[in-house]
Amino acid sequence: MLASTEKAKSCETLLSEFRREKTSAFGEKLVFSGVGTRDVYNISAPFMDEGETVIAGRVEERSSESAEVMFFALRGEEWVPRPGAPVFALQDPFVAFIRGELVFGGVEVYFDGDDPHYVTSWRTVFYRGGNISELRPFAKGPLTMKDIRLLELRSGKIGVFTRPMMVDGARAMIGYTEIGDLSELTEEAIDGADLLRNQFLPDEWGGANEAHLLANGTVGVLGHVAYMENNNIRHYYPMAFAFDPETRRHSPLKLLAERSMFPDGPAKRPDLSDVLFSGGLVRLKDGNARLYTGVSDAEAHAIVISDPFIEYET
């Protein structure tokens, strides 16, 4: 049985605990081509579509927040735009499979009419279809809410992780609710999710990036935890925890990686140098997992780490 932590730990404490494990894992940069001078980052994990492995990625000029999400297929050692695949005016893509159907989503961003670089608001939007070419919009989240993620539960219901901001004196918290069908994914249902307590300090924040149904019915959640230093310097870390949908209890957070575990590279801005944004996790048969992550809002990398969910399946 999972036991929720009595008190949230700071990012610095979680990082100190992680460093004591002294992992030797080191990541690699994924190579994307066919997008001109634009960067590709904040990718999904690879997934199968019509017999082909594809990745969804955020594509963006270094100086802009106006992004597109494109689908890429592997050709040799490079990921290239998949011919004929749709392109979406979104950020930070994610995918899930619900009752055999592909559910795709991302963040829709709204800009000031007089200043195309000034973001006024955002929301998560959802598409569904039998495959990428059939994706059609079907739901949207509340304004200013990112990190809404879905998974199909052993009970047959659909679990929904949410991320309301400025709630109960905290910058952001993770919420959870369940629906019976994708048609029930409404703003009201999302807003009504119960909050997962004791995960973040009030001035820190995090969110779910992907949810995995484990063998015993528990849910393994891949996410991120973050804080902001003086001068708005951001620090983001991939993290994971387990969640029991029956008892609504969760395990403590544990970090999975830090920036020094990846090759050096550029950052979109100096304040984003220490940002790893979890994209997805592929569980391997040897007790490890491959983590896909955006790096410094400029690149996409992957790293093989110990599977963070094995301990929760027994």
N, C-alpha and C positions, 0 to 999 in steps of 0.2 A: 504494500500500500504506500502511496506517495504521501509525504508529509511536507506541507508548505512551510517555507522558512518563516521563522518568527520575525525576522528583521531583514530588510533589504540590505545588500552589500553594495558598496560603491564600485564604480568601474575600476578605480585604482586598486581596491582590495581584490576584486576578481582577477585583475591582471597579475597581481603579485602571486596569487594562488596558482594561476596558469603557468607562470614562469618557473615555479618550483618544480613542475613536472619535467622541465628541460627537454622538450620534444626536439627531435632533429629534422622534422618535416620541413621541406622547402618547396615553394610553389613554382609555377611556370606561367609565363605570359601566353595567352592565346592570341593567335595572329588572325586578324580580320582584314580582308581586302575588298575592293570594289565599292568603297564608300568615299573616295576622294580623300580630302584632308580631314574628314570628320573622325572623331573618336568613337569607339564602341565600348561601352561599359555597362555595369548593372545588368548583367545577363541572367537569363534563366538557366537552370540545369538543362542538359540535352534531353530531348524526348523524341519518341517515334511518331512520325506522321506519314501515313501512306507508305510504310516500309522504309522510310529514310530518317536518319538521325538529324535533328535540327536544333538550333538554339535561337531563342529570341533575345535581342539586345537593344539597348538604348543607343541611338546614333545621334551625334550632336557635335556641332562646332565648339572648339575649346572656349570661345568667347561668348557663347550663347546658352540660354536655358530652353530654347525652342528645339525640341527633340522629336525624333521619329523612332518608332519601334519597327525593326525589320527582322525577318527570319533568315537564318543563315544555315547552309549545308556545308559539310566538311568535304573539301577537295584537296587531296594530298595532305599537307600540313597547314592549310589555310581554311578559314571559314569564309565563304563567299555568299553574297545575297542569293537566296533561292529564287530561281526564275519563276515568275508568275505569282509569287506569294504576295499577299496584301501588305500594305504599309500603313501604319497607324500613327496619328499625331498624338503620341503618348510618351510617358516616361516610365522607367522601372517595370518592365514586363514580368509577368508570372503566369504559370500554367498549372492546371490540375485536371484530373480525369474523374468525372462524377457520373456514375452509372454508365460507363462506357463512352461518355461524351466529353469532348475537349472543352474545357473552360479556360479562357484566356482573359487577362486583364492588364491594366496599367493605370498610370496616374494621368488624368486630363488636367492640364494647367491653363489658367486664364490670365491673360496679360492686360495691363492697362492700355486703353485705347490710344493714349497719347505717348506712351513710353513702352515700346515692344520688349524692353528688357526688364520691366517691372512686373513681378508676379503678384496678382491680386488675390487669387484663391486657387484651389485645386480639389479634386475628388477622384476616387477610384471608380473606374468603369469596367463592365464585364461584358464578354462576348461568349457565345457558345456555338458549337457545331460538330459535325461528324469528323471534320478535319480542318486544317488551316484555311483552305479555300472556301469553306462553308460558314465561316464565323459570322455571326450576326449579333448585334447588341441586344442585351436583355435586362440589364440591371445597372444601377449606379449607387454609390455610397453617398453618405452625407458630405456636405462641403467641409473642407479642411481635414478630411480623414484619409490617410494612406494606410497601407499595410493591412488590408482586409484579405484574408485567405480562407480557402474552403478545403474540405476533404470529406470523403465518404466514410462514414463510421461503420463498425461491425453491425450495429443495430439497424442499418439501412438509412438512418437519418443523415443529414449533412451538417457537419460541424462548421461553424463560422467564427474565425478569430478576427477581432476588430482592434482599432487603435484610436480611441478618442483622445483629444488634446485638452489640456487645461481642465482637468477633472479632479475634484477633491483635493485641490491645492497642489497637484502634480502637473508637470509639463505634459506628460502623456502616460497612458497605461494600456495594457492589453486587456481586451474583453473577450467574452466567449458566449455564444448562443447556439441553438440548433434549430434547423428548419426541416420540414418534411419533403420539400421539393424546391428546385431552383426557382420556380415561379414565386416562392415566398421570400426571395432575397430582396427585401425592400429597405428603404432608408429607415423606416420605423423599426423593423426587426433588428437592423444593425445597431441603431441607437439604443435599443433595449437590452443589449448584451450585458451580462454580469461582468464585473471587473475582477481581474486576477490581482489579488493584493500582495504586497510585500515582495515585489520584483525589482522595483527601481526606487532610488532616492527621489524625493520630490523635485529636485532640480536636474535630474538626469532622466533619460527616457529610453524607450526601445520599442520593438515591434516584431510581429511574426512575419517571416518571409516565405516559409513553406511548411506544410504539415504532412507528416508521414504516419500512416496507420501501422502500428507495430503488431507483432504476432499475437499478443495477449489482449488486444483491444485498446491498449493504451496508445496515446498519440505522442509522437516525437515531434517537437516543434523546433525548427531552425529559425533563428531570428538575429537581431542585432541589438546591442545596448550601446548607449552613447552619452557623452557629456560635452559641455562647452567650456573651454578654458578662457582666461582673460583674453581680450581682443578678439573674441568670437572664434578662437581656434577650436575646431571640431575633432573629436576622437570617437571613432566608430569601431566596434569589435563584433565579429561573428560570435553568436552564442547559441546554446541549445538548452532545452529543458523538456521534461516529460509531463504530460497532462492526462489525468484520468477523467474522461467525459462523464462517468457515472457519479463520482464523488466530487468532481470539480476541484480536486486538489492537484497541486503541481510540485515538481521537484525544484530544488534550488537551481539558479542559472549557473552555467559553466561556459567559460570562453573556449573558443576553438582555434583561434589564430590571432596574430598581430601583424602589423605592417612589415616588420623586419624579417618575416618568414617568406617574403616575396622579393623578386628582383627589383632593383631600383628602377624608377621611372618617373615620368612627369606627373604633375598634379594640375587639375583644372584651375585652382587658385592656391596660394600658399596656405590658407586656412583649412584646406582639404587634404593636405599631405598624409595625415594619419587616419584616413577613412577607408575601411573595408565594409562593403555593403553586401551581405549574404544574398546570393542569387538562388542557389539550389544545392541539393546534396544527393549524390548517387551512392547508395549503399552497395558495397562490394561483398563478394562471398568469402573473403579471407579475413573478415573482422575489421576491415578498414572502410573508409568512405572517401569519395572525391568531392571536395567542396568547391563550388564555383562562386566567384565573388567579384564585384566591382572593386577597383583599386584607385583611390585618390581621385575619383570622378573623372578618370581619363583612360583607364585600361581595364581589361578583363583578364583574370588569372584563374588558375585551378591548382589545388593542392590535395595530396592524399594524406588523410589524418586517421586516427583511430575512430571507428564508428561510435559516435556519442550516444547511440540509443540502445546498444546491445544490453547494457546493464539493466535496462528497464523492461526487457522482454521476458525475464524469468520470474 
